[in-house]
Amino acid sequence: MEAGSRLITSTLKEISERYDIPLSTLKLNAKILRELNLISYGTASNPRCAELSDLGRFILDLVKADYLNGVDRLAGSSRMGLRELEARIKALRRVVVVMVADAGSGHLGSSLSAIDIIATLYLARMRHDPGNPGWEERDRFLLGKGHAAPALYAVLAECGYFPRAELSGLRRLGGLLQGHPEARIPGVEVSSGSLGQCLSVANGMALSAKLSGAECRVYVLLGDGELDEGQVWEAAMTAARFGLDNLVVFVDRNGFQLSGPTERVKPLEPLVEKWRAFGWMVLEIDGNSPEEILRALDESDAVEGRPTVILAWTSKGGGLALETAAQAD
Ligand SMILES: Cc1ncc(C[n+]2csc(CCOP(=O)(O)OP(=O)(O)O)c2C)c(N)n1
């Protein structure tokens, strides 16, 4: 808490509004901080103001030092409230539509079904530093379904990995941003687009982090049609074998692949049971709901000894119809 000598109630109200945390929760936390002698307020000499105690100041200095050392580079965005996150994702959807329309080609539906997951990870969850994309301790994100590159590019530009102006050059000859992610692009961990390969790469990253004791987590987004690739299941077995609990896979379960509905092309169900049988913790959510995505990520943080897969039910082109309807109102 940034206590200084501000009124406790106005400080808590401001935090409550900005970060969408109930005031009652904050009040309870303030009481706990006071009991721990980290802050003081409501004293006889100063009945209304909140102040850091010497111990509180000492701990704050330690936290700041940690921050400056790059241990926690979440930036302001990670503490973003849900409403702000949803608003930013809505704006990003528009950016993606314009990018693909300008380019005259690109996988629009695939990008829109995936954007809530990608944006929630980068804007509200992952530890990363756009100013230092190679930061060793960063969390990693790999886009298995590389054809959803417009969504990844929009989010990376939003984070500041490269200028937003690059987005209008999507798929242009000589441009930075081509149809599939390339490792030369700032913020892109691995070139992808050939379906089925990313989980194997992610295994290597997650295993390496475990062996070196690094705190980082590795996130992968796979398409549901991508699960047709046998390599995915080889990699799934490997991840379970090595107990990669620092690895989280999202499956963008939009029900479609290039040539039709997944259940018609090559049935995937029962998918929960399949992943479970491969030794994974399995969660199922609405993948177009940032709130559910964040909740599932919280759950995955607590899983020990095995990797987590989040089967994220989405709609291909998600958000478009809703926005059109809202504008007509
Ligand atoms: C190895 C490989 N085979 C084929 C393709 C061609 N391809 C591009 S997108 C796509 C469909 C992928 O479907 P899905 O993973 O469900 O993604 P989404 O429905 O979200 O677009 C295919 C087959 C490819 N990129 N890589």
The ligand as an ORCA input file, in Angstrom:
! r2SCAN-3c Opt
* xyz 1 1
  C       1.534    -29.286    -39.988
  C       0.487    -28.411    -40.605
  N      -0.477    -28.980    -41.361
  C      -1.423    -28.184    -41.932
  C      -1.427    -26.830    -41.726
  C      -2.471    -25.968    -42.411
  N      -3.396    -25.379    -41.455
  C      -3.361    -24.078    -41.136
  S      -4.541    -23.644    -40.069
  C      -5.173    -25.218    -40.013
  C      -6.351    -25.548    -39.157
  C      -6.013    -25.544    -37.735
  O      -7.165    -25.720    -36.967
  P      -7.161    -25.376    -35.432
  O      -5.885    -25.856    -34.849
  O      -8.407    -25.896    -34.840
  O      -7.095    -23.810    -35.399
  P      -8.294    -22.737    -35.525
  O      -9.601    -23.477    -35.723
  O      -8.297    -21.994    -34.288
  O      -7.937    -21.913    -36.697
  C      -4.447    -26.049    -40.839
  C      -4.727    -27.470    -41.039
  C      -0.389    -26.293    -40.937
  N      -0.313    -24.991    -40.680
  N       0.545    -27.107    -40.359
*
